């Protein structure tokens, strides 16, 4: 049987792998869900769908999604929905490899007028799993 860790990830540290896995998930989230139709009635189920689907990916311990209701309500069209945009969404992805936890975040930064993805924190020697 193929040893994925040895075959494909032996050239990087657990820290680098945790960052990699979280970043891959964040990119997937952005390109998969931005543009999704959403309204006040579906916002909670969309947040949950994003959290649950990304949690299936390797090394992802926890995902927190918050869609800004103020922006959402401001953007609702006469058809009673809008499309999810980068300025509406604040996401934290907790990626854990071995004992290293990387917290990858996407947050809209007003000064940049941009939904920035960045490494919020890295914690070493984490033994327990993150509560979902």
C-alpha positions as CSV (number, residue, x, y, z in Angstrom):
1,X,0.0,0.0,0.0
2,X,1.2,3.5,-0.8
3,X,2.5,5.5,2.1
4,X,1.3,9.0,1.2
5,X,3.2,10.7,4.0
6,X,6.5,9.1,3.0
7,X,6.0,9.3,-0.7
8,X,4.7,12.9,-1.1
9,X,5.3,14.8,2.1
10,X,8.6,13.7,3.4
11,X,10.3,16.8,2.0
12,X,8.3,19.2,4.2
13,X,7.8,19.7,8.0
14,X,4.6,19.0,9.8
15,X,4.2,22.8,10.2
16,X,4.5,23.3,6.4
17,X,2.0,20.5,5.8
18,X,-0.5,21.9,8.2
19,X,-0.3,25.3,6.4
20,X,-0.5,23.6,3.0
21,X,-3.6,21.6,3.9
22,X,-5.4,24.6,5.4
23,X,-4.4,26.8,2.4
24,X,-5.7,24.2,-0.1
25,X,-9.0,24.1,1.8
26,X,-9.3,27.9,1.9
27,X,-8.6,28.2,-1.9
28,X,-11.2,25.5,-2.5
29,X,-13.7,27.3,-0.3
30,X,-13.3,30.6,-2.1
31,X,-13.5,29.2,-5.6
32,X,-16.3,26.8,-4.9
33,X,-18.7,28.8,-2.8
34,X,-18.2,32.5,-3.8
35,X,-21.1,33.2,-6.2
36,X,-23.5,30.8,-4.4
37,X,-27.0,32.2,-4.2
38,X,-27.9,33.0,-0.6
39,X,-30.6,34.9,1.4
40,X,-31.6,35.3,5.0
41,X,-33.4,32.0,5.1
42,X,-30.5,30.0,3.6
43,X,-27.5,31.7,5.2
44,X,-27.2,29.3,8.2
45,X,-27.5,26.2,6.0
46,X,-24.8,27.6,3.6
47,X,-22.5,28.3,6.5
48,X,-23.0,24.7,7.8
49,X,-22.6,23.2,4.3
50,X,-19.2,25.0,3.9
51,X,-18.1,23.9,7.3
52,X,-19.1,20.3,6.8
53,X,-17.7,19.9,3.3
54,X,-14.3,21.4,4.1
55,X,-14.0,19.3,7.3
56,X,-13.9,16.2,5.0
57,X,-10.5,17.2,3.6
58,X,-7.3,15.8,5.0
59,X,-5.9,17.3,8.2
60,X,-8.9,19.7,8.7
61,X,-10.0,19.6,12.3
62,X,-12.5,22.4,12.4
63,X,-14.0,25.0,10.1
64,X,-15.8,28.2,11.3
65,X,-17.8,30.2,8.8
66,X,-19.5,33.5,9.4
67,X,-21.5,35.2,6.7
68,X,-22.1,38.9,7.5
69,X,-25.8,39.4,7.7
70,X,-25.6,43.2,7.4
71,X,-23.8,43.0,4.1
72,X,-26.1,40.2,2.9
73,X,-29.3,42.1,3.7
74,X,-27.9,45.2,2.0
75,X,-27.2,43.2,-1.2
76,X,-30.6,41.3,-1.4
77,X,-32.1,42.0,-4.8
78,X,-35.8,42.3,-5.8
79,X,-35.6,38.5,-6.4
80,X,-35.0,38.1,-2.6
81,X,-31.5,36.7,-2.8
82,X,-27.9,37.7,-3.7
83,X,-24.7,35.9,-4.5
84,X,-22.1,35.3,-1.8
85,X,-19.1,37.6,-2.2
86,X,-15.7,37.7,-0.5
87,X,-16.6,40.8,1.6
88,X,-19.5,38.8,3.3
89,X,-17.5,35.9,4.6
90,X,-15.1,35.4,7.5
91,X,-13.6,31.9,7.7
92,X,-11.2,30.1,10.0
93,X,-9.8,26.7,9.1
94,X,-8.0,24.7,11.7
95,X,-5.6,22.3,10.1
96,X,-3.7,19.8,12.2
97,X,-0.8,17.6,11.2
98,X,0.9,15.5,13.8
99,X,1.1,18.0,16.8
100,X,1.1,21.2,14.7
101,X,-2.1,23.3,14.3
102,X,-2.3,26.0,11.7
103,X,-5.2,28.4,11.8
104,X,-5.8,29.8,8.3
105,X,-8.2,32.7,8.0
106,X,-10.0,34.6,5.3
107,X,-11.3,38.0,6.3
108,X,-12.4,41.0,4.3
109,X,-9.9,43.8,5.1
110,X,-11.5,47.2,4.5
111,X,-8.2,49.1,4.0
112,X,-7.3,46.6,1.2
113,X,-10.8,46.3,-0.1
114,X,-10.0,42.6,-0.4
115,X,-10.9,39.2,1.2
116,X,-7.4,38.4,2.4
117,X,-6.3,34.8,3.2
118,X,-3.5,34.6,5.8
119,X,-2.0,32.4,8.5
120,X,-3.6,33.7,11.7
121,X,-1.7,31.4,14.1
122,X,0.4,28.3,14.4
123,X,0.6,26.2,17.5
124,X,3.1,23.5,18.1
125,X,2.9,20.4,20.4
126,X,-0.9,20.2,20.3
127,X,-2.0,16.8,21.5
128,X,-5.8,17.0,21.6
129,X,-8.2,17.3,18.7
130,X,-10.0,20.6,18.2
131,X,-13.7,20.5,19.1
132,X,-15.9,20.7,16.0
